[in-house]
Amino acid sequence: GAGVSQSPSNKVTEKGKDVELRCDPISGHTALYWYRQRLGQGLEFLIYFQGNSAPDKSGLPSDRFSAERTGESVSTLTIQRTQQEDSAVYLCASSSSGARTEAFFGQGTRLTVV
Amino acid sequence: GESVGLHLPTLSVQEGDNSIINCAYSNSASDYFIWYKQESGKGPQFIIDIRSNMDKRQGQRVTVLLNKTVKHLSLQIAATQPGDSAVYFCAEGRSGGYNKLIFGAGTRLAVHP
């Protein structure tokens, strides 16, 4: 596609439920990032995928968070047993692996846990 | 290090004044630096980049300065306008290979009439 696409754009879920967030990166981009952004705050790194390398999961805040990516395609971020503190905007970005490492962001998924 | 969820510092400027947003980066091996602008309700958008073999780069109303000696990056916005109100992030990266982009904490720019 023309840009990074995320779905859903908004998600309201009950505490304790699992949610799955989707990211469609720009075609051909080998790198994919997930970030969390709480209201009025900065970007909190969650996970980084680069090609077939092992992902960098160092930012995942707990074992309730996981992410998958098959090859250079779609990625899903799963949050199990959601808590109110998980409420935030979840941003996905992708980039190529060449000399230019600019990351292109999606519009994000706004998650609200009630 | 990695950016974490912190309340953002705010820079307040008068419309028409010049703005300077600063950023300290962490990795001396980084060879590529980017400034992003994030408007309310949107994802960050690319503004301007600079490679490590340069110390200055100019765009339309924006200038990025790089001081590798002290690992400092700045974004200068000339004649700041209300539409410049946003959160600004710097990012550092390395070309090629496993080249995760690292984002700074961000600065909120508030432009007052």
Interface residues (C-beta under 8 A of the other chain):
Chain A: V4 A31 Y33 Y35 R36 Q37 R38 G40 Q41 G42 L43 E44 F45 Y48 Q50 S53 D56 S58 G59 L91 A93 S95 S97 G98 A99 R100 T101 E102 A103 F104 F105 G106 Q107 G108
Chain B: E2 S3 V4 G5 L6 H7 L8 Y32 I34 Y36 K42 G43 P44 Q45 F46 D49 V87 F89 A91 G93 R94 S95 G96 G97 Y98 N99 K100 L101 I102 F103 G104 A105 G106
